[in-house]
Amino acid sequence: MPETRPGAALDEEEAPSELDLLVQAGDAAALVALARAHRTGAEGREKSMRLCHEAYEAAANLGSAEASYALALFAMQGGLGAQDWKAGAAHLRRAADAGHLDAKVYIANLYELGIHYAKDPAKADVWYRNAARQASIKDAVETEEFALAMAELGSAREYQILVEAGAVADEDKERLARRARLHGYELRARAPSEVARSDSFVPDAPRAPARKAAAKPASTLAELEAKTTKGRASGEEKVKAATPRVDKPARKATARSDASSVTFALGMVAFLYAIVFVATAAGAGYALTEGAKVLIAKSGPLPLLGKRVELIMPAAFFLLAFVPQFLFYKASAVMKALLAAGLASGLGWVAWGTGKGMFLPNQVQQSAGFAVAGFLTALLVVGVLGGAKAKQLERRPTVTLKRDEVEDPEDEDG
């Protein structure tokens, strides 16, 4: 009989588990990888939502934002039992405060739709804007490009705006609907029986591992993390069966103004700036021209300019009227206005030459006057049609998301 060391069986029973070892090592990333492995049964781990939840909980306690977000989905979607909105909201807030983008969008949707929290579009806007900044969305807020980019993140507000405006192609509608559902859209309408212990539950959606279980377990923690994170694919299809199809979304209650009226207002503000710059250029050009004439009369030709004082006015308009327009108009809008100015200038030149359209003393002055008029008219038109830069002109202040700007979820329960 082989010799048995006294107490060996006891030592084996008390040997720390893999989860305990990772907790002791403070390795949150490996705990997240272990949670994914238990969720899918990958790398030879036991497929168990309970063990998955335990690993996520341990990682969240170590500060993992991704784990906190997964725990929020467990709680709100009923991954292990009945839905627990209060616990889910607390986990969401912790993940969002740690910089988790999906958590921010999820919280915004809850405020926007009045799920768990009282409906509050203003607070939703704070979270939406913060998520947009983190995702580096540079498009103006009131544009279709911004709405599409936010809908890709899962924004229920922008999804509903696009659908109601008929701006979503049929092949994209269901995909964007799934994105919104993965971030809480219509979750309240689901009965507890539909979410409790559901096979379609995806705690770390929408980026769930796509690989199946391997034939043998990973030999090291590094291999576990590498293999379970490699090739992460979308788990959106798994949620489709457990969530209702979005064909006619509920009407949106939001603080946003009608897009067309906002665009018109921004265009008018930009046009006022354009008039100020043109007037400034005209005044400066006239003063410089007259001053140059006096200097030439006293001292002779000027450096670089010589006696060609007629070049001063065009230079003043270029520097003081044309270039500053890029501050308040999109580059494409300014170039369209420049093209219109060129066409108007030619029209004024030809009209003066015919002898029947002589509105100014000489042909050059009339051509320049027509150019300025055409430039301003084009800026007015392209501005009210969306050519103005909303970020520089909209009156709403940029909100930096801080803890004191959105009350603690426990204070907003309901």
C-alpha positions as a printed NumPy array, in Angstrom:
array([[  0.   ,   0.   ,   0.   ],
       [  1.361,   3.433,  -0.867],
       [  2.22 ,   5.544,   2.078],
       [ -0.394,   8.192,   2.815],
       [  0.668,  11.424,   4.416],
       [ -1.499,  12.228,   7.437],
       [ -3.884,  15.051,   6.73 ],
       [ -3.482,  14.812,   2.939],
       [ -7.196,  14.338,   2.343],
       [ -7.969,  17.297,   4.545],
       [ -5.476,  19.459,   2.668],
       [ -7.063,  18.498,  -0.634],
       [-10.521,  19.391,   0.613],
       [ -9.341,  22.773,   1.844],
       [ -7.384,  23.641,  -1.285],
       [ -8.514,  27.069,  -2.53 ],
       [-10.62 ,  27.155,  -5.681],
       [ -9.538,  28.827,  -8.89 ],
       [-11.84 ,  31.75 ,  -8.092],
       [-10.3  ,  32.135,  -4.611],
       [ -6.8  ,  32.145,  -6.079],
       [ -7.722,  34.837,  -8.555],
       [ -9.349,  36.927,  -5.838],
       [ -6.23 ,  36.6  ,  -3.699],
       [ -4.131,  37.649,  -6.698],
       [ -6.429,  40.636,  -7.32 ],
       [ -6.703,  39.669, -11.007],
       [-10.014,  41.188, -12.1  ],
       [ -9.379,  40.561, -15.811],
       [ -8.827,  36.85 , -15.261],
       [-11.989,  36.689, -13.131],
       [-13.977,  38.214, -15.996],
       [-12.462,  35.646, -18.347],
       [-13.38 ,  32.891, -15.891],
       [-16.953,  34.214, -15.718],
       [-17.264,  34.058, -19.493],
       [-15.87 ,  30.548, -19.521],
       [-18.463,  29.38 , -16.968],
       [-21.243,  31.119, -18.903],
       [-20.461,  29.272, -22.134],
       [-18.754,  26.167, -20.789],
       [-15.6  ,  27.13 , -22.66 ],
       [-12.099,  25.856, -21.898],
       [-13.447,  22.834, -20.068],
       [-15.095,  24.865, -17.323],
       [-18.452,  23.854, -15.954],
       [-21.264,  25.687, -17.727],
       [-22.985,  27.374, -14.82 ],
       [-24.711,  30.753, -14.561],
       [-24.239,  30.596, -10.776],
       [-20.469,  30.208, -11.082],
       [-20.467,  32.849, -13.814],
       [-22.252,  35.262, -11.474],
       [-19.832,  34.509,  -8.617],
       [-16.829,  35.247, -10.813],
       [-18.365,  38.506, -12.071],
       [-19.206,  39.508,  -8.494],
       [-15.621,  38.89 ,  -7.397],
       [-14.282,  40.899, -10.356],
       [-16.7  ,  43.76 ,  -9.632],
       [-15.484,  43.878,  -6.039],
       [-11.995,  44.373,  -7.456],
       [-13.206,  47.366,  -9.478],
       [-14.   ,  45.843, -12.889],
       [-16.506,  48.055, -14.734],
       [-17.294,  45.252, -17.178],
       [-18.129,  42.912, -14.315],
       [-20.381,  45.534, -12.692],
       [-22.221,  45.931, -15.994],
       [-22.656,  42.149, -16.27 ],
       [-24.067,  42.032, -12.729],
       [-26.508,  44.802, -13.673],
       [-27.773,  42.702, -16.579],
       [-28.047,  39.682, -14.302],
       [-30.216,  41.672, -11.905],
       [-32.416,  43.529, -14.403],
       [-32.889,  40.708, -16.891],
       [-33.346,  38.029, -14.254],
       [-30.246,  35.991, -15.018],
       [-30.532,  33.97 , -11.8  ],
       [-34.117,  34.608, -10.766],
       [-36.562,  37.47 , -10.433],
       [-35.65 ,  40.913, -11.706],
       [-34.076,  43.213,  -9.114],
       [-34.202,  46.734, -10.486],
       [-32.659,  48.425,  -7.459],
       [-29.599,  46.181,  -7.421],
       [-29.332,  46.386, -11.203],
       [-29.418,  50.194, -11.166],
       [-26.742,  50.292,  -8.465],
       [-24.45 ,  48.02 , -10.504],
       [-25.155,  50.069, -13.634],
       [-24.222,  53.284, -11.87 ],
       [-20.989,  51.798, -10.566],
       [-20.071,  50.582, -14.078],
       [-20.948,  53.935, -15.638],
       [-18.953,  55.874, -13.06 ],
       [-16.004,  53.615, -13.905],
       [-16.325,  54.584, -17.586],
       [-18.321,  51.698, -19.067],
       [-19.919,  53.01 , -22.277],
       [-22.771,  50.495, -22.496],
       [-23.729,  51.23 , -18.884],
       [-24.038,  54.943, -19.646],
       [-26.312,  54.273, -22.621],
       [-28.378,  51.838, -20.541],
       [-28.907,  54.43 , -17.768],
       [-29.838,  57.063, -20.345],
       [-32.463,  54.709, -21.789],
       [-33.93 ,  54.046, -18.353],
       [-34.395,  57.778, -17.767],
       [-35.635,  58.357, -21.311],
       [-38.275,  55.622, -21.169],
       [-39.228,  55.904, -17.5  ],
       [-38.084,  52.363, -16.671],
       [-37.28 ,  51.973, -12.95 ],
       [-36.557,  55.728, -12.708],
       [-39.175,  58.426, -13.187],
       [-39.123,  59.55 , -16.807],
       [-36.64 ,  62.447, -17.086],
       [-35.418,  63.364, -20.609],
       [-33.077,  66.027, -19.187],
       [-31.156,  63.483, -17.105],
       [-31.22 ,  61.081, -20.037],
       [-29.644,  63.821, -22.138],
       [-26.777,  64.161, -19.64 ],
       [-25.956,  60.471, -19.971],
       [-26.474,  60.376, -23.76 ],
       [-24.098,  63.305, -24.245],
       [-21.498,  61.736, -21.997],
       [-21.726,  58.472, -23.93 ],
       [-21.41 ,  60.357, -27.23 ],
       [-18.252,  62.089, -26.036],
       [-16.734,  58.811, -24.86 ],
       [-17.566,  57.192, -28.214],
       [-15.951,  60.178, -30.017],
       [-19.11 ,  60.999, -31.966],
       [-18.241,  64.294, -33.647],
       [-21.475,  64.869, -35.582],
       [-23.756,  67.747, -34.596],
       [-26.478,  66.722, -32.143],
       [-29.42 ,  67.521, -34.402],
       [-28.12 ,  65.641, -37.453],
       [-29.136,  62.269, -38.83 ],
       [-25.497,  61.151, -38.609],
       [-25.519,  61.741, -34.85 ],
       [-28.808,  59.861, -34.474],
       [-27.465,  56.87 , -36.416],
       [-24.231,  56.79 , -34.42 ],
       [-26.116,  56.916, -31.114],
       [-28.621,  54.282, -32.265],
       [-25.644,  52.017, -33.017],
       [-24.639,  52.459, -29.365],
       [-28.136,  51.387, -28.3  ],
       [-29.814,  54.764, -27.678],
       [-33.575,  54.218, -27.474],
       [-34.195,  57.936, -28.03 ],
       [-32.31 ,  58.133, -31.308],
       [-33.718,  54.796, -32.481],
       [-37.275,  56.062, -32.009],
       [-36.452,  59.378, -33.717],
       [-35.047,  57.564, -36.754],
       [-37.971,  55.157, -36.987],
       [-40.605,  57.882, -36.626],
       [-38.823,  59.96 , -39.274],
       [-38.632,  56.962, -41.623],
       [-34.849,  57.369, -41.785],
       [-33.984,  53.707, -41.102],
       [-33.68 ,  51.236, -43.951],
       [-35.59 ,  47.978, -43.515],
       [-32.379,  45.964, -43.382],
       [-31.107,  48.145, -40.507],
       [-34.31 ,  48.543, -38.516],
       [-34.27 ,  45.201, -36.704],
       [-30.535,  45.435, -36.046],
       [-30.909,  48.845, -34.39 ],
       [-33.971,  47.57 , -32.52 ],
       [-31.852,  44.759, -31.078],
       [-29.203,  47.285, -30.059],
       [-31.831,  49.277, -28.166],
       [-33.323,  46.152, -26.561],
       [-29.879,  45.066, -25.375],
       [-29.733,  48.375, -23.518],
       [-33.072,  48.116, -21.731],
       [-35.588,  49.122, -24.424],
       [-38.993,  47.525, -23.665],
       [-37.451,  45.429, -20.886],
       [-40.201,  46.465, -18.447],
       [-42.86 ,  44.939, -20.721],
       [-41.411,  41.455, -20.301],
       [-42.979,  39.19 , -17.73 ],
       [-40.652,  37.748, -15.063],
       [-41.224,  34.254, -16.469],
       [-39.726,  35.385, -19.775],
       [-36.478,  36.516, -18.227],
       [-35.992,  34.239, -15.208],
       [-33.35 ,  31.634, -15.987],
       [-33.734,  32.284, -19.692],
       [-31.376,  30.464, -22.046],
       [-31.121,  33.679, -24.068],
       [-29.748,  35.655, -21.135],
       [-26.414,  37.244, -22.09 ],
       [-24.794,  38.93 , -19.068],
       [-22.031,  40.663, -20.969],
       [-24.034,  41.571, -24.103],
       [-23.581,  42.838, -26.71 ],
       [-20.034,  41.519, -26.808],
       [-20.339,  37.856, -25.867],
       [-17.739,  35.206, -26.713],
       [-18.645,  33.238, -29.807],
       [-16.33 ,  30.258, -29.304],
       [-17.634,  26.924, -28.026],
       [-16.064,  24.812, -25.284],
       [-12.585,  23.521, -26.022],
       [-11.644,  19.885, -25.741],
       [ -9.296,  20.525, -22.813],
       [ -9.064,  23.251, -20.184],
       [ -6.608,  26.105, -20.439],
       [ -3.412,  25.23 , -18.629],
       [ -2.771,  28.714, -17.281],
       [ -4.792,  31.742, -16.304],
       [ -3.14 ,  33.677, -19.123],
       [ -4.357,  31.115, -21.653],
       [ -7.851,  31.247, -20.163],
       [ -8.07 ,  35.008, -20.547],
       [ -6.53 ,  35.027, -24.017],
       [ -8.709,  32.265, -25.399],
       [-11.978,  33.488, -23.944],
       [-11.421,  37.074, -25.119],
       [-10.108,  36.256, -28.603],
       [-12.647,  36.728, -31.376],
       [-15.426,  38.089, -29.174],
       [-18.533,  38.297, -31.314],
       [-21.932,  39.868, -30.865],
       [-24.462,  38.02 , -28.711],
       [-27.355,  40.08 , -29.994],
       [-29.064,  37.179, -31.742],
       [-29.344,  35.376, -28.394],
       [-31.505,  38.137, -26.974],
       [-33.892,  38.32 , -29.925],
       [-35.979,  35.301, -28.869],
       [-36.574,  36.663, -25.371],
       [-37.474,  40.226, -26.348],
       [-40.491,  41.501, -28.293],
       [-40.103,  42.644, -31.84 ],
       [-40.057,  46.417, -32.188],
       [-42.35 ,  47.377, -35.04 ],
       [-44.207,  50.362, -33.614],
       [-42.209,  51.954, -30.785],
       [-44.034,  54.02 , -28.202],
       [-44.167,  57.736, -28.882],
       [-41.118,  59.528, -27.571],
       [-41.227,  62.007, -24.704],
       [-38.064,  64.101, -24.93 ],
       [-36.784,  67.587, -24.339],
       [-35.306,  67.902, -27.818],
       [-36.827,  70.536, -30.087],
       [-38.002,  69.765, -33.56 ],
       [-34.9  ,  69.262, -35.685],
       [-36.014,  71.529, -38.509],
       [-36.786,  74.467, -36.231],
       [-33.481,  74.093, -34.427],
       [-31.578,  73.974, -37.711],
       [-33.372,  77.13 , -38.894],
       [-32.522,  78.963, -35.677],
       [-28.858,  77.943, -35.871],
       [-28.738,  79.054, -39.498],
       [-30.087,  82.492, -38.619],
       [-27.591,  82.93 , -35.789],
       [-24.732,  81.959, -38.1  ],
       [-26.028,  84.407, -40.724],
       [-25.943,  87.252, -38.191],
       [-22.295,  86.452, -37.553],
       [-21.669,  86.416, -41.303],
       [-23.174,  89.898, -41.684],
       [-21.009,  91.2  , -38.833],
       [-17.86 ,  89.832, -40.445],
       [-18.735,  91.232, -43.867],
       [-19.525,  94.639, -42.39 ],
       [-16.244,  94.566, -40.48 ],
       [-14.345,  93.653, -43.627],
       [-16.002,  96.452, -45.579],
       [-15.226,  99.043, -42.925],
       [-11.657,  97.887, -42.444],
       [-11.069,  97.682, -46.197],
       [-12.371, 101.209, -46.762],
       [-10.317, 102.682, -43.902],
       [ -7.148, 100.913, -45.034],
       [ -7.671, 101.97 , -48.632],
       [ -8.089, 105.638, -47.72 ],
       [ -5.118, 105.469, -45.363],
       [ -2.978, 103.899, -48.079],
       [ -3.898, 106.698, -50.496],
       [ -2.734, 109.302, -47.965],
       [  0.547, 107.456, -47.344],
       [  1.215, 107.08 , -51.049],
       [  0.583, 110.779, -51.603],
       [  3.091, 111.677, -48.863],
       [  5.734, 108.967, -49.119],
       [  5.294, 107.307, -52.494],
       [  4.595, 103.651, -53.277],
       [  4.125, 101.3  , -50.313],
       [  6.146,  98.092, -49.762],
       [  4.613,  95.039, -51.481],
       [  1.509,  97.024, -52.409],
       [  3.029,  99.808, -54.488],
       [  0.243, 102.087, -55.673],
       [ -2.337,  99.348, -56.206],
       [ -4.697, 100.343, -53.406],
       [ -7.535,  98.529, -55.138],
       [ -6.076,  95.256, -53.814],
       [ -6.715,  96.23 , -50.201],
       [-10.476,  95.734, -50.25 ],
       [-10.378,  92.175, -51.703],
       [ -7.675,  91.231, -49.173],
       [ -9.76 ,  92.618, -46.325],
       [-12.789,  90.651, -47.47 ],
       [-10.794,  87.447, -47.752],
       [ -9.234,  87.75 , -44.29 ],
       [-12.11 ,  89.318, -42.368],
       [-15.225,  88.099, -44.183],
       [-14.436,  84.795, -45.908],
       [-12.019,  82.981, -43.57 ],
       [-14.005,  83.555, -40.321],
       [-17.077,  81.861, -41.818],
       [-15.398,  78.505, -41.227],
       [-15.905,  79.106, -37.501],
       [-19.689,  78.935, -37.782],
       [-20.351,  77.088, -41.044],
       [-19.307,  73.683, -42.285],
       [-16.508,  73.787, -44.862],
       [-18.83 ,  72.463, -47.572],
       [-21.325,  75.258, -46.842],
       [-18.648,  77.97 , -47.079],
       [-17.373,  76.58 , -50.38 ],
       [-20.904,  76.549, -51.792],
       [-21.277,  80.185, -50.758],
       [-17.962,  80.999, -52.436],
       [-19.166,  79.363, -55.644],
       [-22.367,  81.403, -55.456],
       [-20.289,  84.557, -54.937],
       [-18.282,  83.781, -58.072],
       [-21.423,  83.26 , -60.141],
       [-22.997,  86.449, -58.78 ],
       [-19.792,  88.393, -59.471],
       [-19.852,  87.272, -63.099],
       [-23.513,  88.205, -63.377],
       [-22.803,  91.7  , -62.04 ],
       [-19.901,  92.137, -64.449],
       [-21.957,  91.081, -67.461],
       [-24.956,  93.178, -66.402],
       [-22.803,  96.296, -66.121],
       [-21.237,  95.587, -69.503],
       [-24.587,  95.438, -71.248],
       [-25.303,  99.015, -70.211],
       [-28.758,  98.086, -68.956],
       [-27.741,  96.824, -65.518],
       [-25.373,  99.535, -64.283],
       [-26.227,  99.75 , -60.59 ],
       [-22.794, 100.968, -59.34 ],
       [-20.337, 103.594, -60.658],
       [-17.924, 101.138, -62.296],
       [-17.814,  97.557, -63.435],
       [-15.363,  96.347, -60.779],
       [-17.411,  97.76 , -57.913],
       [-20.605,  96.224, -59.277],
       [-18.967,  92.837, -59.708],
       [-17.66 ,  92.972, -56.12 ],
       [-21.034,  94.072, -54.775],
       [-22.821,  91.242, -56.554],
       [-20.203,  88.813, -55.176],
       [-20.827,  89.933, -51.586],
       [-24.593,  89.735, -52.054],
       [-24.357,  86.269, -53.567],
       [-22.04 ,  85.1  , -50.776],
       [-24.375,  86.268, -48.022],
       [-27.482,  84.922, -49.724],
       [-25.88 ,  81.504, -50.151],
       [-24.766,  81.465, -46.511],
       [-28.314,  82.232, -45.414],
       [-29.745,  79.394, -47.484],
       [-27.173,  76.724, -46.634],
       [-27.232,  77.776, -42.983],
       [-30.944,  77.195, -42.46 ],
       [-30.664,  73.917, -44.398],
       [-28.149,  72.48 , -41.95 ],
       [-24.862,  74.041, -43.017],
       [-24.263,  75.838, -39.714],
       [-22.043,  74.25 , -37.071],
       [-24.334,  73.297, -34.209],
       [-21.575,  72.778, -31.639],
       [-20.408,  76.382, -31.907],
       [-23.864,  77.924, -32.138],
       [-26.306,  75.944, -30.01 ],
       [-27.135,  77.713, -26.795],
       [-27.298,  74.639, -24.575],
       [-24.158,  74.35 , -22.398],
       [-21.92 ,  71.326, -22.667],
       [-22.56 ,  69.157, -19.628],
       [-19.705,  67.297, -18.001],
       [-21.086,  64.234, -16.282],
       [-20.342,  64.206, -12.582],
       [-21.84 ,  62.246,  -9.727],
       [-23.638,  65.306,  -8.348],
       [-25.35 ,  66.038, -11.679],
       [-27.437,  62.854, -11.611],
       [-28.736,  61.812,  -8.239],
       [-27.868,  58.454,  -6.789],
       [-30.122,  55.697,  -8.177],
       [-31.375,  54.932,  -4.687],
       [-32.769,  58.457,  -4.457],
       [-34.581,  58.07 ,  -7.79 ],
       [-36.129,  54.685,  -7.267],
       [-39.451,  54.413,  -8.984]])
